[in-house]
Amino acid sequence: MNTRDQIIQKLVPQKFNKLGVLWVALLSVISIAGIIAYIDQIIKGLKVTNLGDYAIWGIYISNFVFFVATSFVGAFTASVLRLTQKKWRTPLVRIAEMIAVAATIMAGITIILDMGRPDRIIHLFIYPRLQSPIAWDIIIITIYLGFSLLLLYIPSIPDFAILKKYYKDKPFLSKIYGFLAINWLGSPEQIRIHLKSIQVIAVTMIPLALILQSVDAWLFSTTYRIGWNSTNLGPYFISGAFVAGTGALIIAVFMVRKFNHLEEFITEKHFDKLGRLLVFACLVYLYFNMNEYLLPAFKSTQGEVEHLSQLFFGEYSILFWFTVGGGLILPSFLLLFNKMRKPLPIFIIAILVVLASWWKRYIIVSPALLHPFMPLQGVPEKWHHYSPSLHEWIITGGTLALCMLIVTFFVRFIPTIPIQRTLDEMGITETENNQNL
């Protein structure tokens, strides 16, 4: 077996082992449970949730904002890294693109979960109100998903051609990969068009990613609600997306490296660079958190005092300080040390960051809704509080599991590390190897 064949053998997607099968089974069970709970919600209506007159969004929209944030860094980071042409980024970009596609798909699905009449989703496309931020949210997510799929698919075309030959003894797989390869021969003209196409898509994805995050922020800030009525919300969302997405990328890279035995290609250097990026993202987000919470505290309007007191010392204080301390301050401090940027320590830190990032979206959404514009006299006490029902938790868990399941199947059938680019960077060509036979 020549060098080229050895590299291909190492980078070809591997079958699930027993642990992989167990992982897929677990995610499938959780996803199915979420689907069943959602069907029950459709039959019985939103009364099975704890959403109401005050908490009109709750955990579903929190989860939606989390998926949008996670998708941001996948597409944005992959686009920026592709434009830099740095060799060290090769093992990371496709994993980031897989996360972007999966998270964007689930963001779109999560919007539907919050609708009392999901059969009317088509009306958002047929009768959009362009003055409504939600209409723009739907439009940008649809466009963003399309470009995310292109950013994942087009760079993979040369690898699909390699897999077509690799699976020549398995006609079904060879035919599928051959179809995806769209007659790729690796000619100079094809390579030129291919590289140009990737550049165009990467450049387009950067403003699309920024617009997606900004539209979400505008959707909140245009409501004039206490807690959301801030011109800081756009960069606040974008910087928070960097934190959530970078954490998710570190987790995915660690697991792919561990279970596909790719230590030769994904080295400690990659985790060191990701750790530095995460520190930077956490510090930037911490700065915008100071803007978001300290400035309103100094202004001290009555509504803002009540809202901040609820976050700092009240019902949501434990979650708030966990997201700030455990999700930003502690990771920033730990990752300043080289030892903490090694694969296992940074993996554990990334899990903490992602958990805190998810809860961060929850406390962005829920507490603000409990401060209505005109509080009514004599309303039930439960209107002033919100905690998700069992249906909401099961459905939310199902969406998170389904997102991970999509990434898992991407990893199973698409090379997570670009094969052709790796061969090119190593100076290995098919012609050279044929001459050596």
N, C-alpha and C positions, 0 to 999 in steps of 0.2 A: 504494500500500500504506500503510495507516494505521499509527500507532505500535504499536497492539496487535498487529497482524499481524507487524510487524518484530520485536518482542520474541519472539513465538511462533516465528518462523522461526529465530531465533538459539538458542533453547532446546530445540527439537525434537531428539530423538536423531538423530545423523548416521550415514550409512552408513560402513562401513569403507573407508578409502582403501587404497592399496597397502601402506603400512606397517602398517595395522591388520590387513589380511588376512595379512600375514607374521607378525605378532604372534600372531594366533589359530592359524595353522598351527603355529608353534613350540610354543605351549602345548599344542596338541592332540597333537602328536607325543610330547612328554614325558609327557603324561597317558596316552596309549595304551601307551607303554613301561612305565609304572608298572603299568597293568592287566595287561599280559602277564607282567611279573615276579611280580605277585601271584597270577595263575592258576598259574604254575609253583610258587609257594610252597604253594598249596593242594594241588597234585598231589604234591609231594615232601615237604611238611611243613616245620616250622620248622627242620629241619636245614640248610636253605639259608641261614639267618641265623646270626649269631654269638651269639644268645641262649643262655643256658645256666643251670646251677644257681645261679650267682651273679648274673649280669646277666640277670635274668628279664624285664625290661622294655626297656631300651635306647632306641634312637632313635625307635621308634614312639610310646612314651609321652611322650618329650621333645617330639615333634612335636605330639602331642595337647595337651599343656599349653600349647604355643605358640599353637595355634589357639584354645584357650579364652581365653587372655590377650588375643589380638588381637580376639576377638569382644566382650570386656568393654567396651573403651573405645568401640567402635562404638555399642553399645546404650546404655551408660551416658551417654556424652557427648551422643548424639542426644537422649536423654530429658531430660537436664538442660537442654540448650539449647532444646528445645521448650517446656519449662516457663517459661523466662526471658522468652520472647517478644521477644528482642532481634533487630532486623532484620539485623544483620551475620552472624548464624548461618545465615541462609537458604541460602546456597550450599553449606554444609558438611554439614547434617544428613542429607540423603539419601545422600550418598556414605558417611557413617559407617554408616548403616543397611544399605547394600549390603554393606559389609565385614563387619558383624556377622552377617548371614544366611549369607554364603559361608563365613566362618570356623567358624560353628557347625555347618553341614552337614558340613564336612570334619573337625571334631572328632569328630562321631558316627561317621563312616566310619573314622577312624584307630583308634578303639577296636577295631573289627572286625579291622583288619589285624593286631593283636597277638594275636588269638585263634587257637589251633591248630585249633579246630573252629568256624568262623564259622556253620555251619549250625545251631548251638545258641544263637545270639544270642537267639532267641525265648524261651529259658528264663529270661533275665534279666527278662523281663516277666511270664512265667507263674508262675515260682517265685522271686520276689525274696526275699532275706534282708534284712529291714529293718535288721538290726544291721550290715550290710555297707555301708561308704561307697560301694562301686562301684554298688550298687543305687540309692542316692540320686543318684549321678552320672548314671546313665542317666535317671532320672526328671527331674532338673532340666534336663538337656540337651534332652530332648524338649519340656518345657514352655517352656524358654527359646527354642528354635527356633520354636515356634508363635507366641509373642509377638513375636519378632524379625520374623517374616514379616508379622504384623499391623502392626507399627510401620513397616514399609516400604510395605505395600499401602494401608492406610487413608488416610494423608496424600496418596497418589498418585491417589486416585479422581478429584478434579477435573481433574487433568492428563490422565487417561485419557479423560475426556469431551472435552477440548480436542483430543486426538489423534484421537479418533473423527471429528470434523469436519474436522480437518486432512487426514486420509487418505481423504476422501470419494471421491476418484478411484481409490482402491485398495480395493475392496470387502472383500478378505480381511483386511487390516490394520484397516480401519475396523470390521469385525465383531468382531474380537478385542478391540480397545480399547473398543468399545461394551459388550461382555460384561463387561469388567473395570470399566467405569464404573458398572455396576448402576443405570442410569437416573438418573444424576446430572443435576440441572437447575439446581443452585445456588440453590434456594429458601431463604428465611430459616430454615425449619424444618430443612431438610437441613444447612445450615451449622451450626446450633446443635448438632444431634446429632453432626455430624462433628467439631467442635472438642471436644465433651465426650468423645467416644470416644478421640480422640488423647490428651487429658489423662489419662484413666483408664489407657490402655496405657502411657504414659510414666511415670506414677507407679508402676505395677506393675513395670516393667522395672528400676527402680533397685534394689529389694531382690532381685529375681531375679538380677541381675548380681552383686551382692555374695554371694549364696548360692552361685552357681555357682563363683566363685573360692574361697570358703571351703570348700566341699565338697571341691574338689580338694586344698586345703591339708590338710584333715582326713584325707583318704585317705592322704596321705603321713605326717603326723605321728602317726597312730594306730598305725603299724607299729613305733614305738620304735627305729627304726634311727638310727644315728649319722649326722648330717647332716640328718635330718628330725625328730628328736625335739625339737621346739621349739614353744613357745606363740606364738612370733613368726611362725610360718609363714603364718597367715591374712593379716595385713596385709602381710607380705612378698610374697605372691602377688598381692594386690590392687594394691599400689604398682608391682610389676613389670609387671602387666597394663596399667597406665596408660602406662608407658613404651613397651611394644611396640605397643599400639594406637594411641597418638598418632603414633608414627613411621610406622606403616602408613597412617594417615589422611593425613598430610602427603604421602607418596609418591603415594597415589591422587589427592588433590586436585591436585597438581602435574601429573600425567599427564593427568587429565581437562581441566584448564585449558589445557594445552599443545596437545593433539591435537584438542580440540573448539573451540578458539579462543574461550575464555570469559573472556579477560582483562578484559573490561568488567564482568563480574559477580563473578569471583573475583580480588580485587585484592591488592596487597601488604599491605594492612591485615589480611587474613585470615591470611596467612603469618606476619605479625608476632605476631598473637594466638596462633596455633598454636605458634610458637616459644617464646613465654612459657610456654604450657602445658607444653611439653616440658621446659623448664628446671625448672619446678616439679616435674614428675613424676620427673625424673632425680634431683633433690636429695632428694626424699622417699624414693625407692628406695635411694639411696646411704646414707641414714640407717638403713634397715632392713637393708641389707647389713652395716653396721657391727655392728648388733645380732646378726646371724646368724653372723658369723665372729669378731668380736673377743671377745665374751663367752665362747664356748666355748674360745677360746685362753687366756683367763685361768683358766678352770676346770681345764684341762689334765688331763682324764682320758686314759688311755692310748689308747682308741679314737678320741677326738676329736683328739688330737695327730697320730695317724697319718693321719686323714682330712684335717685341715687342712694337714699337711705335703705330702700328695699334691696338694692344690689350690694351695698357695702356692709350692712349690719342686719338685714332682715331675712326674708324668706329665701332669697336667692344668693345669700352671701357666701355660703360654702362653695357653690358652683362658680361664683364670680371669682373668688380668690384662688380656686383651683385652676381656672383657665388662665389667670394672669400669672400666678406664682408657679404652678406646675407646668403650664403650657408655654410660658415665655421666659420668665426670669430664671428658673432653675435650668432649663435646657441651654440657655445662653451662657450661663456660668459654667456648666459641666463641659460643654463643647469647646471651651477655650483651651482645654487640656488635650494634648495629642492622644493620650491613652483612651479618652472617651470618644475619639473619632475612629476607633477601630470598629470592624464590622458588628460584633455582638453588642458592645455598649451603645453604639449609635442606633442600632436596631431597637433596643429597649427604649431609648430616649425618644425615638421617632414614634413608637406606639403611644407613649405618654403625650406627645405633641398632637397626634391625630385625635386621640380621645378628648383632649382639652379643646381642640379645634371644633369638634362636633358639638360639645356642650356650649362652646362659645356662641355658636349660631342659635342654640336654644335660648340662651339668656339675652341675645340680641332681639329675638322675636317676641317671646312670651311676656316678659315683664312690661314692655312698652304697651302691649295691648290691654293691660289691666288698668291703664290710666286713660279712660275715655275722655272725649272732648267735654261732654256735659254729663257728669255723674248723676245718675237718677236716684231719687230718694226711695228708700224702702225696697231696693232690689235684693234678691237672695244673696246671702253671704258668699255662696260658692261662686258667684260671678266675679268676685274679687280675687279668686285663686284659680290656678290651672295646673293640672297634672294629667299627663296622657292616660287614656284608658288602655285596657289590655289589648283591644283591637288595634289601637294606634301603635302600641309597642310592637306587636307581632307584625303588622304591616311594614313598619319602619325597619324592623330587623330583617324582614324579607327583602326589602329593597337593597339594604347594605350587603346581604348575602348574595343577591343576584348580581350586584356590581362586581363582587369578587369572583363570582362564577364566570362572568363574561371575560374578565382578565385571565382567569385560569385556562379557559378554552383558547383564548388568543395565544397564550404561552404554549399550549399543547400543539397547535397547528401552524403557528407562524414563528420563524426563528427570532428569538428575542434579541440576539446579537446578529447584526447584518452579516451574512456569510460572504457575499461578494465584496463588500467594502473591506471586511477584515482581510480577505485574501489580497486585495489590491494594496492595502496598507503594509502587508507583509512582503509585498513584491512577488507574490506567487500568481502565475497565470496558467491557464489550461494548456497553452502552447508549450510553455517551458516544461511542464510536467510530461507532456506527450513526448518531447524530445529526449527526456531522461529515461523513458521506458526501454 
